[in-house]
Amino acid sequence: MRPRSRLAAVVCLVLALLVAAGCASVPDESTVQVLRKVTDGDAPGLPAGPAAGSNPLDLVRGYVYASGSTVDRHGAARRFLTPAAAGAWNDGVSLTILDEQFDTVYPPTPTSKDPDVATVRIRGSRVGTVTAAGAFEPAESPVETDVTVVRQEGQWRIDRLPDGVVVRLSDFRANTRSLKAYFVDPVRRVTVADLRYLPAVPAQALPSRAVDMLLAGPSAALQGAAESAIPRGARLRSNVGETPDGAVIVDFTQLGDLDEQTRRLLAAQLVLTLAEINVPRVRLLVDGAPLLDGGADLTRENVVAMVGEVQPSADVAGFVVSGGRVRNLTGPQAGVPLAGQAGNGAYDVTQAAVTPDGRRIAAVARDGDRQRLLLGPTDGELQSVQLSAPTLTRPTWTPTGGEVWTVLGNTVVARVVVDENGSVRTGQVNTADLAASGPIQDLRLSRDGLRVAAVVGGRLVTAAVERTSDGEVAIRNVRRLRASDLGDVVSVDWRAAESLIVVGTRAARPVSLVSSDGLTLQFVPSSNLTPPLHAVAAASSRALLVADQGGVWSYDGGELNTWRQVVGGVPDAVPLYPG
């Protein structure tokens, strides 16, 4: 690999508009993509060192700014320290990410009467922390950290400070790059993504660091839900290297006796993860011999079939529920009700979900002062499931279409298992951790089936889906994302494994794009929308859909950077994509 630099893990909303004829439907080929910004060239320049004559407050502020650079063990930040402090400071203990606005102030009570010694307090809001394995842990809270500065030869320098690094969010993002590290769904035996962050430079070290992430196992967010095909005792036989023709060499030892499927899962983990950092080919070895029969060199195309994230079939359109019926929202049949009972008025449908392949539908229908769940073919008769409550949330399917979930009365998460013949059986999900935070207003399974995103008490949360060998299912590792910024959420959907779309009641910023770990938050332009919004739908390579007081709107960017109305005059409309 050629050295790369200025690698930035800046998750940005890149919007592309493919214009199609007609304004009554969403263009099927429209896309909204989340892309990494990666450029070639020299390594990012180091932040400037302390300016001559800096006062203590400016010195400490400059130290925080410089802490974003990871080069030479935060060598830029060490220039703000005395030689003794620079040698003693352990930057590897922890990494705390601050919001952009922070203060450097003197404590109310001076700690020293010596005019050449002062205490400076770093005061700000913590967004979260980053583990040694590169996983972001959301943990919003106020932060106050004191450092001692001394004046030596007329210049102030930091002499005592806590171990660990404190860095602004923007500096962290500018000096790291995001990637999806791949692990294994133990039930479906496919690979699933776990969002991580790596120092951007030196670029030559990225493959080695990515492999170390895999050896460390899934992040805390996926504990109990995902596992690794790499055995715990495994280690590298030699350093990660590179062949003259550009293949990255990963040579394991102490793998033990692995069956063929586990070996293929291990290969998929490595190849898919390294493809995230632009490694085109991996030479995967065990004690110097190929891991898989048929050759050692593998590309993403060799393993992409093992990715667990299932997107809607390209020939399955979007839908909308309005006036008690489910209608086609996109494609040549836009506006036409479904042919089966979900669309012919046999039931008063309020919510619906279609399997990723478009063959089966789950619908919530009014039944007096209660609601009930119906299941059946998209174009056929529906059967009532023995589930009813005053309210049911919109259903959500697992990737295989074999299971659908809904929330009864904002408290009980029910799941319905559907076999190939359409027979159903019901069961519950252990949601004690989730329900403890408040009423569950919306819940969506991720497109790999291993996580949920939910609106609980008006807040955005994510969690892992844990399945045991005896068939028990539980929601674990509940995390509240961006509580200070997103306190009025009403609906959420998965745009991809690493990103969510949420809508809320705030008029100033009704639509937001959030990374699945909560690190990145970006507000989507709201031109033409009339808050409050009440529903959102998303899928990879599809236009975003939201519903406001007047109808359904789509957004795929373009030159005008505005929302475009798809259906008007339907205040009860709820858009949906399959899944």
N, C-alpha and C positions, 0 to 999 in steps of 0.2 A: 504494500500500500504506500502510496505517496503520502508524505507528511501533510496533514491538514491543520489549519489553524483558523483562528477566529470562529471556532465552532461554537455556536450559541444555542443553548437549549431554550430558545424563545418560542413558546407555543403561541402561534398566531393564527388568527382566523383569515385564511386566504379564500377569497370569494371569487367564483367564476360563474359567469352567466352564459348559458347556451340558449340563444333565443329560439323559441319554437312558435309556430303559428297558433293564433287563437289566444284569448285572454281568459277563457272560462275554465282552464285547467292548468295544473302545475306541470311544467315541462319535465318529462320523465328523465331527461338526461341532465337536468340541472344539478349542480353539485355545490356543496359547502365543505371545504376540506380544511383539516387542521394539519399544517405542515411545519417541519422544522426548518429553521433558517441556518443554512450551512454554507460557509464561503471558504474559498481557498486563499492561501497567501501566507504572510508571516504571522507568527504568534501575536496575540494581543499584547500591546505595549503595557508595561507595568505601570501602576498608578504612581503619580509623583510622590516623592518622599516628603518629609516634613519641611515646610518652608522656614527659612531662617527667621528667627524672631517671633515664631508662633506663640501665642498665649496658650495656657493649659487647655482651655475649652476648645479652641480650634485644633490643637494638636490631637486631642482625643477624637474629635469628629473626623479628622483626616485618617486616623488609625482605623476607625470603623469603615470608612470608604475603601481603604486599601485592603481590608480583610477579605474582600470579594475575590482577590487574586489568589489562586492556590499554588502558583508557581514557586518552586524552591521552598516548600513547606511554609507557605504564606510569608515568603521573604519580603514582600513589599510592606506588610504590616509590621514585621520585625524592625524595620528601619525607624519606626516611631518609638522603639523601646531602648532602654539603656543596654549596653552589652551584657550585663549580668541578667537582666530580665529576658533579653532575647535568647540567651542560652538556656534559661530555666523554663520558659513558657512552653507548655504542652498543647499544641494546637489540635491534636488528634483526639482529645477527650470527647468533645461534643461540638455540634454546629447549631447555633440558634439563629433563626431567620427573623428579622425585624420588619415591621411595616416601614414604608418609606419615611414617614415623619418620626423623627426621634430628637431628643434633646441631649445636650451636654451641659450640665449645670453644676454649681457648687452645692454641696449639702447644706442644709440650714445651719448646722453647727460645725464650724471648722474643726478638723481633727488634728491640726498641728499649728503651732505658733511660729514655726520656722518659715521665714519668707521664701525659702528655696524648696519648700515641700508643700504640695497641695493635693486635695482629693477632688476628683471629678466624677460625677455620677452620670452614667449613660441611662437615659430614661426613655422608654418607648413601649410599643405594643408588640408582643411576640406573636408571629403567625404560626410557628411550629418549629420542629427540630428535624434534622436529617441524621439518620443512623449511619454507622460505619459502612453498612452495605448499600448506602445510597437511597434509602427509602425515606420519604417525607412523612412525618408524623404530625398531624394537625394538633395544635395545643395553644389556642389563643388565650393570652393573659398579659397583664401589665408586667413590665420588666424594669428592674432597677439594679444596675451593676456599678460598683465603685472601683475605680482604679486610682493608684497613687502616682503622681508625677513629681519629678525633681528637676531642679535647674542645675545643669552642669556646664561649666564654661560658657555661661550666658544663654544656653539653649535648654528648653524644657523637653524632657523625655519621660515616657512611662516607665516606672520602676517596679511597680507591683500591680499584678492583674490576675484575675481568675484564669485557670486553664480553660481551653475551649475557644471557639471562634464565635463572634457575634457579627452578623452580616446583614445588610439590607436585602430585601427581596429582589430588587432590580439588579443589584450587583451579583447576587447568587445566580440569577437566571442568565446574566451576561457572561458568566465565567464557567457555566456548566452546560451540559447538554442532556436532554431527557432521552430515555430509551425504554422500550418494553422488554423486560427480562421474562423469559418464558418458563413456566413450570407446568405441572400436570394435574388435571382433574382426575382424582382417583376412581371416580365412578364411570365416566365416559371414556377415560384413557385417551384424552386429547390434550393439547397444550393450551395454556391460558396465560394471559399477559399480566405482568406485575410492574407498575410504573416505577422507574428508578432514575437517578441523576448521577452523572459522572463529571469530574473535572474535565474541561474541554481540552486542556493542554497538559502535557505533550500528547499530541495525537497518536504517537507511536505506542503509548501506554494504554489506549482505550481497549483493545481486545483483551489484554491481560486483566484489566480491571473488571471488564464485563464477565469474564470467566470466574473471577473471584466472587462476584455477586451470585452467580449460580451455585457455586460451592457453598455459600452461606445459607442457601435455602430461601423459601418464600418470606415475604415481609410479614410483620405482625398483623397487618390488615387481612392477610389470607391464611393465617395460622388455623389449622383444623379443616380448612376447605381445600387447599392445594398442597401438593407434595412435589418432591423432585425425584426424577429417575436416576439422579446421581447418588449413589450410596453415601452414607455419612462418612465412612472411612476412606473414601476416594480422595486422591490428591493428584497433582500434576507430576508427571515423571520428569519433565523439564520445563523451562520457561516457555510461555507462549511465543512462538516464532513465526517467521514468514519465509516462504520459498522464493527463489528468484523470479518465479512467474506469477507471484502475487497471492498465493494461497496462504491463509493463516493456519499454522500447525498447532493443534491441541492434542497433547499426548498424555493420557491418563494412566494411572496405575492403581492397583488395589481396588478394582471395581467389583471383584467377586464374580459369582456365577450369575449372569443376567440372561433372562430369556430373550428371544428375538424381538418381541414387542417392546420390552423395556429398553433394549438397545436402540430401537428406532425412536422411541420417545426421548431418550437421552440425546440422540443425534438431532432431533427436531429442536429441543431446548437450546442446544449450542448454536445451531445454524441460524435459527430464527432470531436469537438474541444478537448474534454478531452481525446479521444483516441489518439490524437497526443502526449500526455504526458504519454502514457502507462496506462491510466485508463481503465480497462477492462469492468467495469460495473458501470452504473450511476443509482441511485435511485432518480427519478425526481418527486418532490412533489409541490403542490400548497396549501398553508395553511395546510400542514400536510397530504393532501390526494393526491393520484396518479394523475399526470397530464393527463395521458391517461387511457382509459378504458382497462382492461385486465392485469393490473399490473404496478408497479412503476419501476421495475428494467429493464434497457435497455442496450443492447450491440450495438456495431457498426453494426453487422449483421442486427439488427432490423431497421436501418435507412439508410444503405448504398445505397439503391435504390433511395434516394433523392439527391444524389450527382449530380451536374449539369455538371461536366466535362465528356465529351463523347470521348472515345478513339476509334480508328478504330476497326472494328470487327476483331476478330482473324483470320477469314477465308478470309479477304481481303488483298491482297498482296500490295507491293509497286509498283510504276510505274516510267517510265522515258519517257520524251519527247525528241525525237531525229529524225533528218531527216524528220521533218514534221509529224511524227506519234507518237501516244502514245502506249507504249509497257509495258508488264509486266516486272517488274524488279526482283521480288522475287517469290519463290514458284516453282511448277513444270512447269509452263508456262513461266519461265524467258526468256526474249528475244523475245517472240511472240507478235506481234501487237494485239491490241484489235480487236474484231470481227466487231465492228461497224464502223461508219464513222470517229470516232476519230483515228482509227488505220489503215484504209484501203487505205489512200492516197487521199480521197475525198477532204480533206482540208489540207492546209499547216499549221499545228499546231505548235505554238511556246511555249505555256504554257498551263497548264491544272490543274484541281483540281477535285477530286472525293469525293462524299459524304461519311461520315463515314461508311455507310452501303454498300458502293460500287456500288449502283444501278444507280446513275446519275453522269454525268460528265459535267463540264463547261470547255470549251476550247477556247483559244485565237488563232485566225488564221489570217495569212497575207491575205490582200485583196488589192492588188496593193501597193500603198505607205501608206496604213492605216492598222489598225488591227480591228477586230470585235470579238464579243463574241458569242459563240455558246453553246447551251444547249441541252441535251437529254439523253436517256438511255446510259449507258456505252457501251453496245453491239448493239446499234441501230442507227437510223438516228438522226441527229442533226438539230436543228432549229436556225436560226439567231435571235439574240436579237437586238433591235434597239439601239445598243450602238457601236460606233466606234470612233477611234481617231488615231493619229499618233502612239501612244503607249498605250498598256494596260498592267498593271501588272498582275502577275499570280493570278488567282482567289482564293478566300478563302470562305469556306462554314461555315454557322452557325452549331451548334451541331445537330440540328434536320434535317439538309439538306433541310430546307424550304426557305433558302435565301443564295445568293452568292454575294460577293463584289468584285470589281476590281477598279483600279484607272485609270482614263482616262487622258492621257497627263500629268501624274505626278502631277495633281492638283485637279481633281474632283473625289471624291469617289462615285461611283455608286453602288446601290444595286438592285438586281433582286429577287423579291419574286416569288417562284414557288409553285403552289398548288399541291394537290395530283394527279391531272390529267395531270400535266405537263404544264398547262397554266402559263404564266408569266406576270408580270407587273413590271415596272421599277420605281425607285425613287432615290433621292439623299440623301446624308448624310451631315449634317452640319459639315464641317471640317475646319472652319475658324481658330480655335486654332491650329490645326495641320499644315495646309498649310502655316501658318505665319512663320514657321521655315525653309521653303525651299521646293524644289521639293520632292514629295513622290515617292520614288523609289521602295519600297516593302512594303506590308501591309498584316498582318496575324491576323485573328480573333483567340482569345484563344479558347481552347476546351470546355470552359464553356460559350462562347459567350459574356462575359461581358467586355472583354478588347481587345485591339489591341496592337500589337507590329509592329513597322514600322521603315523603314530606310528613314530618311528625311534629305536631304542634306548631305548624308554620315554619319549621326549620328544615334544612336539607341535611339528610344523613345518608351514609352508606354503611354497608355491613357485608359480611361473608355468609354464604350458604354452606352449612356443614351437614354432610350426610354420613350416617354411620352404617356399618355393615348390616345391622338389623333393620334398616329402613327408616330410622328416625331422622327427622330433618329439623334443623335449628338455625336461627339467625344469630350470628356471633360477631364480635369485634365491631360493635356499633361505634361510628365516628360522626360527629357533627362537623359539617364543613362550613366555613366562613360565616359563622353565626352573627358576627357584627355587621356584615355586609348583606346577608341574605336572611332577614328576619321575618319575611312576609311571603314565603314561597307557597304556591298553591298547586303546582304541577311540575313534574320532572320526567325526563326521558333520557335514555342512553343514546348518544350520538355515535359513540365508538367505545372500545374497551377502556380508553383513557380519558374520555370526556363526556360531560353531561350538559344538557340544556335544561334550564329552569325558567319558569315564569312566576312573577309575583304581582302583588297589588300596587307596588310603588309606581307612580306615574313617571318619575324621572328615569327609571331604569327597569322596565318591566321584564326584559329578557336578558339572561346571562349565560355565558359559556363558562363552565367550571371544569377543571381537571378532576379526575376521579379521586385523587388524593386530597384535593382542596388547595393545593399550592397556587394554582393559577386561576385567576378570575378575570373575565373580560366581558364587558357589557356590549351587547349587540345593539346597533342602531335601532331606534323604535319609530322612525318616520312612518306616518300613516296609521299607526295603531291607536286604538282608543281604549286605554286602561279603564277598569281592571281586566286583565286577561284571566282565563280560567282553564286553559288546556294547552298542551304542547305535544308535538310528535316529531321524532327524528330518526334517521337511519343513515348509515354511511352512504355517501354519494347520492343523497337525496336532499331536496330543498327542505329547509326547516318549515314547520307548520305550527301556527298558533291560532287560538280562537279568542276573539275579544267580544265586545258587546254587539258588534255588527255582523260577525261572521268569521270565516276562515281566511287567513293570510299566509302567503308563502314568502320565503326569503332565500335568495341565492346570490345576493350581492349585485354584482354588475356595476355599470357606470353610475346608475342613479342611487345605489346603496339604500334602497327603500323596500318596504314590504309591499307586496302586490296582492290585491284581493282575489281570492279564488271563488268563494261563495259569499254572497251578501244577503242581508235580511234574515239571518238565522241565528239569533242570540243564544240558542241552546246547542249550537254545533260543537261536536267533539271530533277533531281529526285523529287519524291513527294510521300508522304503518304496520305491516305484518310483524308479529313478534310479541 
